[in-house]
Amino acid sequence: MAVAKKLLTAFICALAIGARGWCGPTEDCLKPSAPEARISACSSAISAWKENDGARSLYAFHTMRGIAAVKLGLFARALADLDRAAELNPSADEPFINRGWAYLRAGDYPGAEKDFEKTAASKNQKNSAWAYYSLALAHYLQGNSSVAEKELAAARGLAPELYGKYEKEYAAFAAASAARLAAAEKSFSAGKAALYEGNMPLALNSFQLALSSSPGNIEYGNWLGSALLDAGRHEDALRMLGFAPEAERWNYYIGLALFQAGRLEEASKALTDALQDAPAKNRGQNIAADARNRIARIAAYLSGVEKARKAVSAGDGKTARESLREALGAIETAEAKKLLEQQLAAEAEHKTAVRNRIALSIVLLLLLAAAFYVGKGMFARYANIKSERKDVKDSFYSSAAEKPPRDAVMAYFDYKPNHEAEAPQFAARLMRKVAVSRDFETIKSFSGEFAPENRREFLLLAAETYIKAGTFEASMDALQLLNMIPFGLWLDEESAVFVTAHLVTDELLLSNRKVDEGIWPQDPAASASVYLTLAQAYLDKKNYPFLEAVLDRLPSYKWEPAHWDLLLKSREATGRLDTVDVAAVPVEYKLRVLEALVRQGRKEKVTEFLINEPRQNWLKEYYFYMFLYSLRDRWGDPSTLYFDASWEYYKQLADKFDVKAAPLVHYVFAIACEKAGRFDMAARIYRNFKSASPGFRDAVKRLELMEGGSQSSLSPTADQLLAPLLPKDFFPK
């Protein structure tokens, strides 16, 4: 191989001398030298190359620069040069064998195999042998040792005199690769441990070290990508996670990165795909609730923005504002904020224009007032005529008012086309008569004749009339009438009618799983507060199935803390608190759920949540629960090792929360140590109370009894203090 390179160098240099009369950059590029010097010389030779120098010399320059780049680990640069060399001389072996090595060292084993297989078919036996040897290394690195041995044997058959060298190099390479992969696995394990402990800098550094030792390892890349996302580097996370083949992608973390980047439609698709992924692609966590929550929020956001755009095009400013606020309630983005600001600015501009028109109208009115005095006599005559007409009109109103409600409304609609100005007065006179008629179709058709504030009064009166009947059908009609009142106009009266009607209708509707959309608020803004009021009413009646059915009407991402409080009260009352997804519960209620689960003896549920919850999100009480379960699992072990392993949870608590910040948790840790018979460790905790919180309960008194050797005098006992927190017989006898 070395002889061939020297001959090629001399040949190309001779070409350059013959064509140009000098051999400066050309000779430096082709003669043996350090990789950095060769790259510099070849770059100069390529820059100085002219078309009449011939393609063969340019091929040699790119080949030599590519080989030097491979040696320096500059794989992207090497591939660019060797691609160009292969294009200039596709029948040559040098570009392909060296490009294969660039792929091999970069971790692209399939790419390396392709180039090595092409060179293995070469008529040059030594080049073919070298290619088979390279193939053996590629197969070995992919775990195919048996195939690698066959390729090595093929190399021996083609060049027996080189086999000893190949065999030694293969063994050395295999040993180095094994060591590198072991180091990579060690760094990878350290990265996962650091990630679970919340040490993000160490986790990132460890994953990067693992990936640098095993560049083609998809699992390492995915873990690094997910850690970058945890560190808030969503663009870097996207690039890293995108390297994985489609079948091996961690769709949940790709979805989170796209979500943070504002690419919501792509995020929704990735999160939807994530619901079908195995837990291994989610770092072993149950991500279903979070993924569905984000998908629903994205859908709500996109729907809100789309409705807002359509409303803007239609000139409906109110709908545009409400839709944008609904979108911002789901996901707060700069785009939605900007659209809302533009809409508000446009409405302000419209109001200014209206004020200007009003000012102009005032000027015109002043002019009309002047003209008024001129036509005073004519006006007096008009007043007399109007009075005569009023007498006729009052007579007509009285006649219509004596008719049944439906006939009176028909008379109104006959009268209105020719008397637009007097129609509102006629409608006002008929308002109460029609509202209390309990003629649903007549009420519904007549409601459109009132201004919004009067329409609310009319429909509310009609709904209250229906609700007094107390029947299922009347209550259904009352609810449909309420839905005709915009929620923005609702007061306590509407809410009271809504709850009273549902208490009558839901017994049939909810128990039979029937849903009539006409009786539920259609305005999204109404849902949260009205459903909360109704659910509270069912709680007061201890009707827990109906309470939860009402809460289910509202997507959980719209829930406020009060909704969660009602759900938890229902599950506690029915003994089903263990069915709550602790991960989905707001942080202010998580501890309440966990405390109840511990008292019920639901260890698996509690530990599953604590293991999956990132350590940086742990509340101080979480450390105590893990300490208790760790103690119980090792209870009765005569060695001190069992306690030392459990004690790690107290050390982690103390590092994050001192006695002053969490006195009660430190106190119960000490009580648990007493229960385990480790009075020395309990005393260690109590000593911290002397300086940080000396007046907390009986901590100092218990310490004094222990230091005096009077542990048997401790009162109340550890069992008595732990009893309210734990199920009976929590610790084995």
KEROMAR-976059 format. One record per residue (C-alpha): residue in one letter; x, y, z. Coordinates in steps of 0.02 Angstrom, whole numbers. Layout:
N
R  dogu       u       v       w
R     A       X       Y       Z
...
This chain:
733
R  dogu       u       v       w
R     M       0       0       0
R     A     143     121      44
R     V     231      84    -123
R     A      71     117    -217
R     K      50     285    -131
R     K     231     335    -175
R     L     205     287    -357
R     L      41     385    -362
R     T     131     535    -284
R     A     270     531    -414
R     F     149     507    -558
R     I      36     652    -509
R     C     184     765    -473
R     A     254     722    -645
R     L      86     768    -722
R     A      88     934    -628
R     I     270     971    -682
R     G     231     928    -861
R     A      77    1036    -865
R     R     131    1184    -758
R     G     320    1173    -734
R     W     316    1167    -544
R     C     273    1046    -403
R     G     248    1152    -246
R     P      73    1126    -171
R     T      50     970    -276
R     E     205     885    -207
R     D     166     937     -27
R     C     -11     865     -43
R     L      48     697    -110
R     K     205     665      -7
R     P     194     585     167
R     S     165     717     303
R     A      65     751     461
R     P    -125     752     430
R     E    -143     938     472
R     A      -2     985     352
R     R     -73     873     216
R     I    -247     951     231
R     S    -171    1125     213
R     A     -63    1074      64
R     C    -205     983     -25
R     S    -321    1131       2
R     S    -192    1244     -82
R     A    -172    1119    -224
R     I    -361    1110    -251
R     S    -373    1301    -251
R     A    -231    1313    -379
R     W    -302    1175    -491
R     K    -357    1224    -667
R     E    -469    1127    -783
R     N    -328    1093    -907
R     D    -229    1006    -767
R     G    -345     855    -787
R     A    -470     767    -675
R     R    -344     635    -616
R     S    -242     762    -518
R     L    -398     837    -437
R     Y    -453     660    -392
R     A    -286     630    -303
R     F    -295     794    -206
R     H    -470     758    -140
R     T    -423     578     -98
R     M    -268     629       2
R     R    -360     767      94
R     G    -502     648     135
R     I    -381     517     205
R     A    -299     650     315
R     A    -469     708     378
R     V    -515     529     426
R     K    -356     517     531
R     L    -403     678     622
R     G    -582     620     653
R     L    -654     757     539
R     F    -781     637     466
R     A    -900     761     383
R     R    -754     844     292
R     A    -679     675     247
R     L    -844     614     173
R     A    -861     771      67
R     D    -685     748      -8
R     L    -703     561     -35
R     D    -875     582    -115
R     R    -795     703    -238
R     A    -649     584    -270
R     A    -770     440    -303
R     E    -866     551    -424
R     L    -705     596    -517
R     N    -641     416    -527
R     P    -781     290    -491
R     S    -674     140    -540
R     A    -537     176    -411
R     D    -529      82    -244
R     E    -452     220    -137
R     P    -604     335    -116
R     F    -720     191     -68
R     I    -608      99      55
R     N    -563     262     144
R     R    -741     326     141
R     G    -791     160     220
R     W    -669     196     362
R     A    -743     370     384
R     Y    -916     292     401
R     L    -848     157     518
R     R    -765     280     636
R     A    -919     392     634
R     G   -1028     246     688
R     D   -1122     226     523
R     Y   -1091      39     504
R     P   -1215       7     360
R     G   -1132     146     260
R     A    -962      73     296
R     E   -1017    -102     242
R     K   -1079     -37      75
R     D    -912      43      30
R     F    -809    -104      96
R     E    -913    -228      -6
R     K    -881    -126    -165
R     T    -694    -129    -133
R     A    -697    -315     -89
R     A    -747    -348    -270
R     S    -589    -260    -332
R     K    -470    -350    -450
R     N    -327    -290    -340
R     Q    -308    -434    -216
R     K    -223    -329     -82
R     N    -357    -196     -91
R     S    -489    -333     -87
R     A    -405    -414      64
R     W    -398    -246     152
R     A    -585    -224     116
R     Y    -628    -396     188
R     Y    -527    -355     343
R     S    -622    -190     360
R     L    -787    -282     337
R     A    -737    -397     480
R     L    -717    -247     595
R     A    -885    -174     539
R     H    -975    -338     576
R     Y    -885    -357     742
R     L    -939    -184     799
R     Q   -1119    -231     761
R     G   -1105    -388     868
R     N   -1092    -511     722
R     S    -933    -601     777
R     S    -965    -757     673
R     V    -983    -656     513
R     A    -828    -556     560
R     E    -726    -716     574
R     K    -780    -768     398
R     E    -730    -599     326
R     L    -560    -613     414
R     A    -535    -786     337
R     A    -576    -713     164
R     A    -441    -580     191
R     R    -317    -717     235
R     G    -355    -814      75
R     L    -323    -659     -32
R     A    -163    -598      56
R     P     -87    -734     168
R     E      71    -633     194
R     L     -30    -493     275
R     Y    -142    -604     381
R     G     -33    -596     536
R     K     -38    -407     532
R     Y    -227    -408     504
R     E    -256    -533     643
R     K    -156    -431     769
R     E    -242    -269     717
R     Y    -412    -354     727
R     A    -378    -420     902
R     A    -314    -251     960
R     F    -462    -161     881
R     A    -585    -285     958
R     A    -507    -262    1130
R     A    -508     -72    1113
R     S    -688     -75    1052
R     A    -742    -185    1196
R     A    -658     -67    1320
R     R    -736      83    1235
R     L    -909       4    1239
R     A    -887     -43    1422
R     A    -837     136    1461
R     A    -987     197    1362
R     E   -1105      84    1460
R     K   -1030     144    1624
R     S   -1053     326    1574
R     F   -1230     287    1516
R     S   -1274     207    1684
R     A   -1199     356    1776
R     G   -1302     473    1667
R     K   -1465     384    1709
R     A   -1426     385    1895
R     A   -1383     571    1890
R     L   -1542     609    1793
R     Y   -1652     522    1923
R     E   -1561     614    2063
R     G   -1591     782    1977
R     N   -1406     815    1942
R     M   -1432     880    1764
R     P   -1252     940    1724
R     L   -1181     769    1773
R     A   -1318     678    1676
R     L   -1286     776    1516
R     N   -1098     755    1529
R     S   -1114     567    1560
R     F   -1233     539    1414
R     Q   -1118     640    1298
R     L    -968     536    1353
R     A   -1065     375    1320
R     L   -1117     435    1147
R     S    -941     491    1102
R     S    -879     315    1145
R     S   -1019     232    1046
R     P   -1076     360     915
R     G   -1203     246     830
R     N   -1296     195     989
R     I   -1477     251     965
R     E   -1523     220    1148
R     Y   -1384     333    1211
R     G   -1438     469    1090
R     N   -1619     457    1145
R     W   -1575     470    1330
R     L   -1462     620    1294
R     G   -1602     702    1194
R     S   -1728     677    1335
R     A   -1603     748    1462
R     L   -1572     900    1351
R     L   -1760     927    1352
R     D   -1764     918    1543
R     A   -1626    1049    1543
R     G   -1736    1167    1440
R     R   -1635    1148    1279
R     H   -1778    1095    1167
R     E   -1694    1137    1001
R     D   -1540    1033    1046
R     A   -1657     895    1108
R     L   -1751     894     942
R     R   -1590     876     842
R     M   -1527     734     951
R     L   -1693     639     958
R     G   -1713     657     769
R     F   -1560     550     734
R     A   -1653     391     784
R     P   -1739     287     648
R     E   -1927     311     647
R     A   -1963     144     732
R     E   -1844     184     877
R     R   -1892     365     906
R     W   -1947     424    1078
R     N   -2106     507    1019
R     Y   -2157     575    1190
R     Y   -1999     677    1213
R     I   -2001     732    1030
R     G   -2180     789    1060
R     L   -2128     887    1216
R     A   -1984     970    1122
R     L   -2099    1019     978
R     F   -2227    1081    1106
R     Q   -2097    1194    1186
R     A   -2039    1253    1014
R     G   -2217    1305     971
R     R   -2235    1177     831
R     L   -2402    1119     900
R     E   -2475    1017     756
R     E   -2313     915     743
R     A   -2312     898     933
R     S   -2490     830     932
R     K   -2444     696     803
R     A   -2288     645     900
R     L   -2383     636    1066
R     T   -2521     534     983
R     D   -2388     412     919
R     A   -2313     409    1095
R     L   -2473     333    1164
R     Q   -2432     174    1066
R     D   -2249     169    1122
R     A   -2181      46    1249
R     P   -2133     116    1422
R     A   -1948      94    1379
R     K   -1966     240    1258
R     N   -2031     349    1399
R     R   -1890     314    1524
R     G   -2007     186    1603
R     Q   -2135     318    1653
R     N   -2323     316    1625
R     I   -2344     466    1510
R     A   -2520     429    1446
R     A   -2610     557    1555
R     D   -2487     697    1515
R     A   -2485     655    1329
R     R   -2675     655    1318
R     N   -2682     816    1418
R     R   -2563     904    1299
R     I   -2652     834    1144
R     A   -2817     902    1212
R     R   -2738    1071    1251
R     I   -2663    1082    1077
R     A   -2830    1039     999
R     A   -2917    1171    1106
R     Y   -2784    1300    1062
R     L   -2788    1267     874
R     S   -2979    1266     876
R     G   -2983    1431     970
R     V   -2859    1516     851
R     E   -2952    1451     698
R     K   -3121    1512     766
R     A   -3041    1680     806
R     R   -2973    1700     628
R     K   -3144    1660     554
R     A   -3228    1780     675
R     V   -3106    1919     628
R     S   -3144    1890     444
R     A   -3331    1898     483
R     G   -3311    2057     586
R     D   -3367    1970     747
R     G   -3249    2050     873
R     K   -3330    1974    1028
R     T   -3314    1795     965
R     A   -3135    1831     910
R     R   -3088    1892    1086
R     E   -3173    1747    1174
R     S   -3094    1619    1056
R     L   -2920    1692    1079
R     R   -2940    1692    1268
R     E   -2997    1511    1259
R     A   -2842    1471    1156
R     L   -2729    1561    1280
R     G   -2814    1467    1422
R     A   -2758    1304    1340
R     I   -2583    1359    1286
R     E   -2505    1530    1306
R     T   -2413    1576    1146
R     A   -2342    1736    1074
R     E   -2447    1711     917
R     A   -2613    1708    1012
R     K   -2561    1856    1121
R     K   -2518    1956     965
R     L   -2684    1914     882
R     L   -2778    1966    1040
R     E   -2681    2130    1050
R     Q   -2719    2166     866
R     Q   -2905    2129     895
R     L   -2913    2244    1047
R     A   -2821    2381     950
R     A   -2944    2364     805
R     E   -3092    2378     925
R     A   -3016    2531    1008
R     E   -2997    2611     837
R     H   -3179    2569     799
R     K   -3235    2650     962
R     T   -3140    2808     917
R     A   -3228    2813     750
R     V   -3396    2792     838
R     R   -3357    2936     957
R     N   -3315    3045     807
R     R   -3481    3001     727
R     I   -3571    3042     889
R     A   -3487    3212     895
R     L   -3543    3245     717
R     S   -3718    3189     764
R     I   -3721    3315     907
R     V   -3677    3455     787
R     L   -3817    3400     672
R     L   -3938    3394     818
R     L   -3897    3574     863
R     L   -3938    3624     686
R     L   -4100    3528     695
R     A   -4144    3614     859
R     A   -4131    3781     772
R     A   -4245    3717     636
R     F   -4365    3656     771
R     Y   -4420    3829     819
R     V   -4454    3869     639
R     G   -4576    3723     624
R     K   -4653    3740     796
R     G   -4828    3762     729
R     M   -4813    3610     618
R     F   -4749    3508     767
R     A   -4901    3553     871
R     R   -5014    3489     735
R     Y   -4912    3329     725
R     A   -4929    3305     914
R     N   -5117    3310     901
R     I   -5116    3181     764
R     K   -4999    3070     865
R     S   -5115    3080    1016
R     E   -5260    3023     911
R     R   -5156    2875     846
R     K   -5104    2830    1025
R     D   -5284    2810    1076
R     V   -5311    2690     931
R     K   -5149    2597     973
R     D   -5194    2577    1158
R     S   -5359    2503    1107
R     F   -5269    2377     996
R     Y   -5146    2330    1136
R     S   -5288    2299    1258
R     S   -5379    2189    1133
R     A   -5222    2083    1098
R     A   -5179    2067    1282
R     E   -5349    1983    1316
R     K   -5311    1843    1193
R     P   -5224    1676    1239
R     P   -5031    1692    1236
R     R   -5007    1606    1069
R     D   -5145    1711     984
R     A   -5075    1869    1063
R     V   -4901    1833     992
R     M   -4975    1798     820
R     A   -5065    1967     829
R     Y   -4898    2047     875
R     F   -4809    1972     723
R     D   -4953    2032     610
R     Y   -4940    2207     684
R     K   -4748    2224     681
R     P   -4710    2240     491
R     N   -4809    2402     473
R     H   -4768    2473     646
R     E   -4581    2444     677
R     A   -4567    2592     796
R     E   -4712    2539     909
R     A   -4670    2351     906
R     P   -4550    2354    1056
R     Q   -4685    2433    1166
R     F   -4810    2301    1111
R     A   -4684    2162    1151
R     A   -4650    2236    1324
R     R   -4836    2231    1365
R     L   -4846    2047    1316
R     M   -4683    1995    1403
R     R   -4751    1925    1567
R     K   -4907    1850    1489
R     V   -4802    1745    1368
R     A   -4661    1706    1493
R     V   -4778    1620    1617
R     S   -4879    1529    1482
R     R   -4768    1371    1480
R     D   -4794    1367    1290
R     F   -4614    1323    1244
R     E   -4620    1355    1056
R     T   -4710    1521    1079
R     I   -4585    1575    1213
R     K   -4438    1525    1104
R     S   -4501    1618     948
R     F   -4550    1774    1048
R     S   -4382    1785    1141
R     G   -4298    1857     987
R     E   -4403    2016     998
R     F   -4310    2086    1149
R     A   -4145    2175    1175
R     P   -4013    2065    1265
R     E   -4047    2131    1440
R     N   -4236    2114    1420
R     R   -4218    1944    1336
R     R   -4125    1881    1491
R     E   -4268    1942    1604
R     F   -4398    1860    1490
R     L   -4310    1691    1474
R     L   -4267    1684    1660
R     L   -4449    1716    1708
R     A   -4504    1578    1588
R     A   -4373    1455    1656
R     E   -4424    1493    1837
R     T   -4606    1461    1790
R     Y   -4560    1291    1717
R     I   -4453    1243    1866
R     K   -4597    1272    1987
R     A   -4690    1129    1904
R     G   -4556    1009    1969
R     T   -4580     881    1829
R     F   -4447     803    1719
R     E   -4516     877    1557
R     A   -4536    1052    1631
R     S   -4359    1047    1701
R     M   -4289     996    1531
R     D   -4379    1145    1451
R     A   -4311    1260    1587
R     L   -4132    1205    1550
R     Q   -4152    1234    1364
R     L   -4217    1409    1397
R     L   -4068    1445    1510
R     N   -3951    1396    1369
R     M   -4028    1535    1264
R     I   -3960    1663    1389
R     P   -3776    1708    1355
R     F   -3672    1651    1503
R     G   -3597    1825    1520
R     L   -3770    1885    1577
R     W   -3798    1744    1705
R     L   -3824    1795    1886
R     D   -3860    1691    2041
R     E   -4040    1667    1984
R     E   -3987    1573    1827
R     S   -3866    1463    1924
R     A   -4003    1420    2050
R     V   -4125    1369    1912
R     F   -3988    1268    1826
R     V   -3947    1167    1983
R     T   -4131    1142    2032
R     A   -4175    1078    1857
R     H   -4028     959    1850
R     L   -4071     885    2019
R     V   -4236     833    1938
R     T   -4176     778    1764
R     D   -4010     695    1804
R     E   -4091     552    1899
R     L   -4151     486    1731
R     L   -4020     554    1612
R     L   -3860     509    1705
R     S   -3921     344    1776
R     N   -3965     285    1600
R     R   -3804     355    1526
R     K   -3907     467    1414
R     V   -3833     636    1366
R     D   -3946     774    1301
R     E   -3830     914    1244
R     G   -3975    1037    1246
R     I   -3977    1042    1436
R     W   -3790    1077    1461
R     P   -3711    1250    1441
R     Q   -3650    1275    1263
R     D   -3542    1424    1308
R     P   -3366    1357    1354
R     A   -3346    1496    1482
R     A   -3499    1431    1576
R     S   -3436    1254    1599
R     A   -3310    1272    1739
R     S   -3411    1376    1863
R     V   -3584    1304    1827
R     Y   -3527    1123    1830
R     L   -3436    1159    1993
R     T   -3596    1226    2072
R     L   -3695    1074    2015
R     A   -3561     952    2072
R     Q   -3559    1036    2244
R     A   -3747    1011    2254
R     Y   -3726     824    2222
R     L   -3589     817    2354
R     D   -3709     895    2481
R     K   -3834     758    2437
R     K   -3696     624    2443
R     N   -3740     572    2265
R     Y   -3561     532    2216
R     P   -3593     446    2046
R     F   -3686     599    1983
R     L   -3553     715    2054
R     E   -3418     627    1952
R     A   -3529     617    1798
R     V   -3547     807    1803
R     L   -3360     832    1824
R     D   -3329     718    1674
R     R   -3424     843    1567
R     L   -3276     961    1582
R     P   -3102     915    1512
R     S   -2981     896    1658
R     Y   -2858    1023    1586
R     K   -2992    1156    1620
R     W   -3014    1102    1801
R     E   -2978    1222    1942
R     P   -2920    1163    2115
R     A   -3101    1162    2174
R     H   -3147    1030    2042
R     W   -3006     916    2102
R     D   -3061     943    2282
R     L   -3237     881    2241
R     L   -3170     729    2146
R     L   -3057     680    2291
R     K   -3197     701    2418
R     S   -3305     585    2311
R     R   -3170     453    2295
R     E   -3130     464    2482
R     A   -3314     444    2528
R     T   -3335     292    2413
R     G   -3169     210    2460
R     R   -3100     228    2283
R     L   -2958     348    2312
R     D   -2839     216    2245
R     T   -2916     240    2071
R     V   -2851     418    2060
R     D   -2702     447    1944
R     V   -2585     531    2069
R     A   -2474     600    1930
R     A   -2622     697    1856
R     V   -2675     776    2022
R     P   -2617     957    2053
R     V   -2467     968    2166
R     E   -2567    1046    2309
R     Y   -2674     888    2319
R     K   -2543     753    2287
R     L   -2495     739    2470
R     R   -2676     722    2522
R     V   -2697     574    2403
R     L   -2534     492    2455
R     E   -2574     506    2641
R     A   -2740     418    2613
R     L   -2660     282    2506
R     V   -2528     250    2640
R     R   -2663     232    2773
R     Q   -2755     110    2659
R     G   -2598       5    2639
R     R   -2583      37    2451
R     K   -2394      21    2446
R     E   -2382     -22    2259
R     K   -2482     131    2209
R     V   -2379     247    2320
R     T   -2208     179    2271
R     E   -2253     174    2086
R     F   -2291     361    2090
R     L   -2137     406    2194
R     I   -2019     306    2082
R     N   -2088     387    1923
R     E   -2095     563    1996
R     P   -1933     659    1956
R     R   -1833     680    2115
R     Q   -1822     869    2093
R     N   -2013     877    2110
R     W   -2021     779    2274
R     L   -2109     858    2422
R     K   -2027     837    2592
R     E   -2154     705    2647
R     Y   -2109     592    2499
R     Y   -1940     551    2577
R     F   -2026     491    2737
R     Y   -2143     373    2644
R     M   -1999     294    2548
R     F   -1903     279    2712
R     L   -2051     189    2793
R     Y   -2074      66    2649
R     S   -1888      33    2641
R     L   -1886      -5    2828
R     R   -2035    -120    2817
R     D   -1964    -218    2670
R     R   -1805    -254    2771
R     W   -1891    -275    2940
R     G   -1813    -408    3048
R     D   -1644    -407    2962
R     P   -1518    -425    3105
R     S   -1382    -328    3013
R     T   -1367    -139    3016
R     L   -1354    -134    2827
R     Y   -1542    -138    2805
R     F   -1561      22    2908
R     D   -1415     109    2823
R     A   -1498      84    2654
R     S   -1661     160    2718
R     W   -1566     301    2805
R     E   -1514     368    2634
R     Y   -1689     442    2615
R     Y   -1665     545    2773
R     K   -1497     608    2711
R     Q   -1578     664    2548
R     L   -1716     753    2647
R     A   -1590     841    2758
R     D   -1490     900    2607
R     K   -1646     983    2535
R     F   -1749    1031    2689
R     D   -1671    1070    2858
R     V   -1762    1053    3025
R     K   -1819    1234    3023
R     A   -1899    1212    2850
R     A   -1982    1044    2886
R     P   -1990    1011    3074
R     L   -2136     888    3069
R     V   -2056     776    2936
R     H   -1890     771    3032
R     Y   -1989     730    3190
R     V   -2083     582    3115
R     F   -1919     518    3041
R     A   -1851     514    3219
R     I   -2008     424    3282
R     A   -1987     293    3145
R     C   -1805     268    3200
R     E   -1869     237    3376
R     K   -1989     107    3306
R     A   -1842      22    3219
R     G   -1745      19    3383
R     R   -1615     142    3316
R     F   -1619     265    3460
R     D   -1445     326    3411
R     M   -1510     388    3243
R     A   -1667     461    3323
R     A   -1557     557    3445
R     R   -1453     622    3301
R     I   -1611     698    3225
R     Y   -1675     767    3391
R     R   -1510     858    3421
R     N   -1545     966    3269
R     F   -1705    1028    3354
R     K   -1606    1101    3500
R     S   -1537    1240    3390
R     A   -1661    1252    3247
R     S   -1831    1224    3330
R     P   -1814    1188    3518
R     G   -1999    1212    3555
R     F   -2065    1089    3426
R     R   -2173     959    3513
R     D   -2073     848    3634
R     A   -1917     827    3526
R     V   -1795     898    3656
R     K   -1878     800    3798
R     R   -1864     637    3703
R     L   -1680     674    3668
R     E   -1646     702    3854
R     L   -1728     535    3898
R     M   -1623     444    3767
R     E   -1461     525    3823
R     G   -1504     472    4001
R     G   -1534     293    3946
R     S   -1722     302    3983
R     Q   -1791     251    3814
R     S   -1922     143    3899
R     S   -1997     300    3977
R     L   -2036     381    3809
R     S   -2219     433    3805
R     P   -2315     432    3696
R     T   -2230     282    3616
R     A   -2174     270    3435
R     D   -2319     151    3398
R     Q   -2445     276    3468
R     L   -2372     420    3367
R     L   -2364     322    3205
R     A   -2537     244    3221
R     P   -2634     389    3139
R     L   -2514     387    2990
R     L   -2505     202    2950
R     P   -2623      54    2926
R     K   -2638     -73    3065
R     D   -2495    -201    3070
R     F   -2392     -97    2948
R     F   -2233    -166    3026
R     P   -2222    -357    3042
R     K   -2232    -427    3218
